[in-house]
Amino acid sequence: MAIVAHTSKSSRFGRPVLAWIVGLLFFFPIFWLVLTSFKTDADAVKPEFLIWFTPTLENYLNMTDNYDYWRFAQNSVITSVLATVFTLAVGIPSAYAMAFNPTRATKDILMWMLSTKMLPAAAVLYPMTFLAKSLGLFDTHFLIVLVLSLINLPIVVWMLFTYFKEIPKDIIEAGKMDGVNTWGEIREILIPLAWGGIASTALLCFIFCWNEAYWTVRLTTIDAATLSKLIEGNRAPEGLFFGRLSAVSTAAIAPIVVLGWFCQKQLVQGLTFGAVK
């Protein structure tokens, strides 16, 4: 009994300590990024200014005055919001059809959609760039929205399919007996019942769109360039400007961190949807 009590007491204190350690390990890169953003480019690479240094807002002022941060941020918001809306507009009906009207090919289609995420992006970079330039879509919001939507559609459909499968099919059948059409079932029955899952899916999709760097950097120059392009622009032949790079990166991740903080309840609710019956 003494051994069991000792083990229980150790677990009670050991798990929180381990959780704090893991949490600090994940938080440390963000802390260091923010800390470096208040250093000059020269101080950022000097060991003597690793911890103790004179803070400056030079990098942030330079970012807004010379780099036109707000234009890049506006492009990120536009493309991320539109891509999320479009992806959900396609993903919700698709997941509904697969969840409540499955066929023999449903599982194969889902696996095929998921397998497209394993395709190396570099393998289709040249044809994608050539096609975009040929159609006059290069460096446009339409192209970025379309690409981001196609990239995230498999994950969105998979997540929504999982949530929808937890909804009793009898509820949908009852709606059909009452004369509700397909769009009515989706709008009046499915979306209210699976709102937590849809909200978390939309949040994750928005985060994925916001953080996408490979395609937004390579398919844009100025007009539709997002914050990822601005971050990439702090690279020069003489090296990286760590102070300015940290400031731009901090400004890029700050909206997502704040959004995740305020929406954590919906995110957790959606991710645990259907876990307990």
Secondary structure, DSSP 4 states (H G I P E B T S, - for coil): -HHHHHHHHHHHHHHHHHHHHHHHHHHHHHHHHHHHHTS-TTGGG-GGGSS------HHHHHHHHHS-HHHHHHHHHHHHHHHHHHHHHHHHHHHHHHHHS--TTHHHHHHHHHHGGGS-GGGGHHHHHHHHHHTT-TT-HHHHHHHHHHHHHHHHHHHHHHHHHTS-HHHHHHHHHTT--HHHIIIIIIHHHTHHHHHHHHHHHHHHHHH--HHHHHS-SSTT--HHHHHHTTEETTEE-HHHHHHHHHHHHHHHHHHHHHTHHHHHHHHTTTS--
